[in-house]
């Protein structure tokens, strides 16, 4: 396969996944803003999201104070923001158009229809009028694209590069979502909360916040099946970081990255496969107590750097520079 083709397939998948994950990330802050007395915390969460995406200075220059409406305008509708849903869906569609001969008709038509319908919804004002409904639509279109990919494409190199883009982007996004929620509270008290998740007062105070995080990652029902108990920060982190059976967990994503790298590997990619395998193995045997010893924010920062390194090495090994 030509490097340029692989590049388009990989980024088509990453941008589709990024649009969905951006919708999920903003939704966490918006759900918190609906809780009584949580306006400031919700705004802090949205500011943390922008900071982790390295977009806070740009946002403040353009909009000033952080508030839900301006964040939606910046992260959904702003054509100049390369991380906005507008940019992600546009770039996903353009990359799909460039490789129409390598993907199925159904996948191309889905990507094209998603972009055209997105423009229509924006013209109608849905993202600002009914953000919850709009973010649900973004997620469903991503699910549809992924389902058509799995259901119609032969499992050749093109399919593998799509999967690599999907799971590397998802691992990065899940780590950022977790960090947004924990970043403000990771102090000595927060460490104690991680190590004592059964404290009743803590469970009552934090329940709705963790529920919002779980629902935004489609993990609420999975949490109930695994733990059958009160929602706690420690168990949310364990499920979303270390559980290999949870589809959006970091461990699950890295297992998929390793499996697909092995199937497209070439003579230049041995070091990339080694690093991916090492990261996946670390997640397989890591414990939450070991993460807490390092500090969750610091550990996630290192993890994000490792994921970014993998993305850079994959571009060097397989894709257009």
C-alpha positions as CSV (number, residue, x, y, z in Angstrom):
1,X,0.0,0.0,0.0
2,X,1.2,3.5,-0.8
3,X,2.2,5.6,2.2
4,X,-0.1,8.4,1.1
5,X,-3.1,6.0,1.0
6,X,-2.2,4.6,4.4
7,X,-1.9,8.2,5.7
8,X,-5.4,9.1,4.5
9,X,-7.0,6.0,5.9
10,X,-5.3,6.5,9.3
11,X,-6.3,10.1,9.6
12,X,-9.8,9.5,8.3
13,X,-10.3,7.2,11.3
14,X,-8.5,9.5,13.8
15,X,-10.6,12.5,12.8
16,X,-13.8,10.5,13.0
17,X,-12.9,9.3,16.4
18,X,-11.7,12.7,17.5
19,X,-15.1,14.3,16.6
20,X,-16.9,11.7,18.8
21,X,-14.4,12.1,21.7
22,X,-14.6,15.9,21.6
23,X,-18.4,15.6,21.8
24,X,-18.0,13.3,24.8
25,X,-15.4,15.5,26.5
26,X,-17.5,18.7,26.3
27,X,-20.6,16.8,27.4
28,X,-18.9,16.0,30.7
29,X,-18.6,19.7,31.5
30,X,-22.1,20.5,30.3
31,X,-23.7,17.7,32.4
32,X,-21.9,19.0,35.4
33,X,-23.2,22.5,34.8
34,X,-26.7,21.2,35.1
35,X,-26.1,20.1,38.7
36,X,-27.2,22.4,41.5
37,X,-24.3,24.7,42.6
38,X,-21.8,23.2,40.2
39,X,-21.5,26.0,37.7
40,X,-18.0,27.0,38.8
41,X,-16.8,23.4,38.9
42,X,-18.2,22.8,35.4
43,X,-16.4,25.8,34.1
44,X,-13.2,24.6,35.7
45,X,-13.7,21.3,34.0
46,X,-14.1,22.9,30.6
47,X,-11.1,25.1,31.2
48,X,-9.1,21.9,32.1
49,X,-10.3,20.3,28.9
50,X,-9.0,23.2,26.9
51,X,-5.8,23.3,28.8
52,X,-5.1,19.6,28.2
53,X,-5.8,20.1,24.5
54,X,-3.3,23.1,24.6
55,X,-6.1,25.3,23.4
56,X,-6.8,27.5,26.5
57,X,-4.6,30.5,25.4
58,X,-6.2,30.5,22.0
59,X,-9.7,30.3,23.5
60,X,-9.1,33.1,26.0
61,X,-7.7,35.3,23.3
62,X,-10.9,34.8,21.2
63,X,-13.6,34.5,23.8
64,X,-12.2,35.6,27.2
65,X,-13.9,33.8,30.2
66,X,-14.7,30.1,30.0
67,X,-18.5,29.4,29.7
68,X,-20.4,26.6,28.1
69,X,-21.8,28.6,25.1
70,X,-18.4,29.9,24.1
71,X,-16.8,26.5,24.5
72,X,-19.4,25.0,22.2
73,X,-18.7,27.8,19.6
74,X,-15.0,27.2,19.8
75,X,-14.9,23.4,20.0
76,X,-17.8,22.6,17.7
77,X,-18.3,25.5,15.2
78,X,-14.9,27.2,14.9
79,X,-13.5,26.5,11.4
80,X,-10.1,28.0,12.5
81,X,-9.8,25.6,15.4
82,X,-8.0,22.4,14.1
83,X,-9.5,20.4,17.1
84,X,-13.1,21.5,16.6
85,X,-15.8,19.0,15.6
86,X,-16.2,21.1,12.4
87,X,-12.5,20.6,11.5
88,X,-12.6,16.9,12.5
89,X,-15.6,16.0,10.4
90,X,-14.4,18.1,7.5
91,X,-10.9,16.4,7.5
92,X,-12.4,13.0,8.0
93,X,-14.6,13.5,4.9
94,X,-11.7,14.9,2.8
95,X,-9.4,12.0,3.7
96,X,-12.2,9.5,2.8
97,X,-12.7,11.3,-0.5
98,X,-9.0,10.9,-1.3
99,X,-9.1,7.1,-0.8
100,X,-12.5,6.3,-2.2
101,X,-11.0,3.4,-4.1
102,X,-9.7,1.8,-0.9
103,X,-12.9,2.0,1.2
104,X,-16.4,0.7,0.5
105,X,-19.2,2.7,-1.0
106,X,-21.1,2.6,2.2
107,X,-18.2,4.0,4.2
108,X,-17.7,6.9,1.8
109,X,-21.4,7.7,1.7
110,X,-21.6,7.7,5.5
111,X,-18.6,10.1,5.8
112,X,-20.0,12.4,3.1
113,X,-23.6,12.3,4.5
114,X,-22.3,13.0,8.0
115,X,-20.5,16.2,6.8
116,X,-23.5,17.5,4.9
117,X,-25.9,16.8,7.7
118,X,-23.5,18.4,10.2
119,X,-23.6,21.6,8.1
120,X,-27.4,21.5,8.1
121,X,-27.6,21.0,11.9
122,X,-25.2,23.9,12.4
123,X,-27.3,26.2,10.1
124,X,-30.3,25.2,12.2
125,X,-28.5,26.1,15.4
126,X,-28.8,22.7,17.1
127,X,-25.4,22.7,18.7
128,X,-26.3,25.7,20.8
129,X,-30.0,25.1,21.2
130,X,-29.8,21.4,22.1
131,X,-26.2,20.5,22.8
132,X,-27.0,17.2,24.4
133,X,-29.0,16.1,21.3
134,X,-26.3,17.3,19.0
135,X,-23.5,15.5,20.8
136,X,-25.5,12.3,20.8
137,X,-25.9,12.7,17.0
138,X,-22.1,13.1,16.6
139,X,-21.5,9.9,18.6
140,X,-24.1,7.9,16.7
141,X,-22.5,9.0,13.3
142,X,-19.2,7.8,14.6
143,X,-20.7,4.5,15.7
144,X,-22.3,4.2,12.2
145,X,-19.0,4.8,10.4
146,X,-17.2,2.3,12.6
147,X,-19.9,-0.3,12.2
148,X,-19.9,0.0,8.4
149,X,-16.1,-0.3,8.4
150,X,-16.2,-3.5,10.4
151,X,-19.3,-4.9,8.5
152,X,-18.2,-4.1,4.9
153,X,-14.5,-3.8,4.6
154,X,-12.2,-6.8,3.9
155,X,-9.6,-7.1,6.7
156,X,-6.6,-6.1,4.6
157,X,-4.0,-3.4,5.2
158,X,-6.5,-0.6,4.6
159,X,-8.7,-1.9,7.4
160,X,-5.8,-2.2,9.7
161,X,-4.7,1.4,9.2
162,X,-8.2,2.5,9.9
163,X,-8.2,0.5,13.2
164,X,-4.8,1.9,14.2
165,X,-6.0,5.4,13.8
166,X,-9.2,4.7,15.7
167,X,-7.6,3.1,18.7
168,X,-4.6,5.4,19.0
169,X,-6.9,8.4,19.0
170,X,-9.3,6.7,21.5
171,X,-6.5,5.9,23.9
172,X,-5.3,9.5,23.8
173,X,-8.8,10.9,24.3
174,X,-9.7,8.5,27.2
175,X,-6.6,9.5,29.0
176,X,-7.5,13.2,28.5
177,X,-11.0,12.7,29.7
178,X,-9.8,11.0,32.9
179,X,-7.3,13.7,33.5
180,X,-9.8,16.5,33.0
181,X,-11.8,15.1,35.9
182,X,-8.9,14.3,38.3
183,X,-6.5,17.1,37.5
184,X,-8.1,19.7,39.8
185,X,-8.5,17.3,42.8
186,X,-5.2,15.4,42.6
187,X,-3.8,16.6,45.9
188,X,-3.1,14.7,49.1
189,X,-6.8,14.5,49.8
190,X,-7.5,13.2,46.3
191,X,-4.9,10.5,46.8
192,X,-6.7,9.5,49.9
193,X,-10.0,9.4,48.0
194,X,-8.4,7.0,45.4
195,X,-7.2,4.7,48.2
196,X,-10.5,4.8,50.2
197,X,-13.3,4.6,47.6
198,X,-15.8,3.2,50.2
199,X,-16.0,6.4,52.3
200,X,-19.8,7.1,52.3
201,X,-19.5,10.9,52.5
202,X,-17.2,10.9,49.5
203,X,-19.5,8.5,47.5
204,X,-22.5,10.7,48.1
205,X,-20.7,13.9,47.2
206,X,-19.1,12.7,44.0
207,X,-21.7,10.2,42.7
208,X,-23.2,12.5,40.0
209,X,-19.8,13.6,38.7
210,X,-18.6,10.1,38.2
211,X,-21.9,9.1,36.7
212,X,-21.5,11.9,34.1
213,X,-18.0,10.7,33.3
214,X,-19.1,7.1,32.9
215,X,-22.1,8.0,30.7
216,X,-20.0,10.2,28.5
217,X,-17.8,7.2,27.9
218,X,-20.7,4.8,27.5
219,X,-19.4,3.0,30.5
220,X,-22.1,3.3,33.1
221,X,-23.7,-0.1,32.5
222,X,-20.3,-1.7,32.2
223,X,-19.4,-0.2,35.6
224,X,-22.5,-1.7,37.2
225,X,-21.8,-5.1,35.7
226,X,-18.2,-5.1,36.9
227,X,-18.5,-3.6,40.4
228,X,-22.2,-3.7,41.4
229,X,-21.5,-1.1,44.0
230,X,-21.4,2.6,44.7
231,X,-19.6,4.6,42.1
232,X,-16.2,5.8,43.2
233,X,-13.3,7.6,41.6
234,X,-10.9,4.7,42.2
235,X,-13.1,2.2,40.4
236,X,-13.9,4.6,37.6
237,X,-10.2,5.1,37.0
238,X,-9.5,1.3,37.2
239,X,-12.3,0.5,34.7
240,X,-11.3,3.2,32.2
241,X,-7.5,2.7,32.4
242,X,-6.8,-1.0,33.3
243,X,-9.8,-3.1,32.3
244,X,-9.0,-4.8,29.0
245,X,-12.7,-5.8,28.5
246,X,-13.9,-2.2,28.6
247,X,-14.0,-1.0,24.9
248,X,-12.9,2.5,25.6
249,X,-10.3,1.7,28.3
250,X,-6.7,2.6,27.6
251,X,-5.6,-1.0,28.1
252,X,-8.1,-2.2,25.6
253,X,-7.1,0.4,23.0
254,X,-3.4,-0.4,23.4
255,X,-4.1,-4.1,22.9
256,X,-5.8,-3.3,19.6
257,X,-2.9,-1.0,18.6
258,X,-0.4,-3.8,19.2
259,X,-2.5,-6.4,17.4
260,X,-2.9,-4.2,14.3
261,X,0.7,-3.1,14.2
262,X,1.8,-6.7,14.1
263,X,-0.3,-7.2,10.9
264,X,1.1,-4.2,9.0
265,X,4.6,-4.3,10.4
266,X,7.6,-3.8,8.0
267,X,11.3,-3.7,8.4
268,X,11.3,-0.2,9.7
269,X,8.6,-0.6,12.4
270,X,10.2,-3.1,14.9
271,X,11.0,-0.4,17.4
272,X,7.5,1.0,17.2
273,X,6.0,-2.4,17.8
274,X,8.3,-2.9,20.7
275,X,7.3,0.3,22.3
276,X,3.6,-0.4,21.8
277,X,4.0,-3.9,23.2
278,X,5.8,-2.6,26.2
279,X,3.1,0.0,26.9
280,X,0.4,-2.6,26.5
281,X,2.2,-5.0,28.8
282,X,2.7,-2.3,31.4
283,X,-1.1,-1.7,31.4
284,X,-1.8,-5.4,31.7
285,X,0.1,-5.8,34.9
286,X,-0.2,-2.3,36.5
287,X,-2.3,-1.7,39.6
288,X,-4.2,1.3,40.7
289,X,-2.1,1.7,43.8
290,X,1.0,1.9,41.6
291,X,-0.6,4.7,39.6
292,X,-1.6,6.5,42.8
293,X,2.0,6.3,44.0
294,X,3.1,8.3,41.0
295,X,0.2,10.7,41.1
296,X,-2.6,10.1,38.5
297,X,-2.0,13.4,36.7
298,X,1.7,12.8,36.3
299,X,1.2,9.2,35.3
300,X,-1.4,10.3,32.6
301,X,0.9,13.0,31.4
302,X,3.7,10.4,30.8
303,X,1.2,8.1,29.2
304,X,0.0,10.8,26.8
305,X,3.6,11.5,25.9
306,X,4.1,7.8,25.1
307,X,1.0,7.7,23.0
308,X,2.1,10.8,21.1
309,X,5.5,9.2,20.6
310,X,3.8,6.1,19.1
311,X,1.8,8.3,16.7
312,X,5.0,10.1,15.6
313,X,6.8,6.8,15.1
314,X,3.9,5.4,13.1
315,X,4.0,8.4,10.8
316,X,7.7,7.9,10.4
317,X,7.4,4.2,9.7
318,X,4.4,4.0,7.5
319,X,2.8,7.4,6.6
320,X,3.5,10.5,4.6
321,X,5.8,12.9,6.6
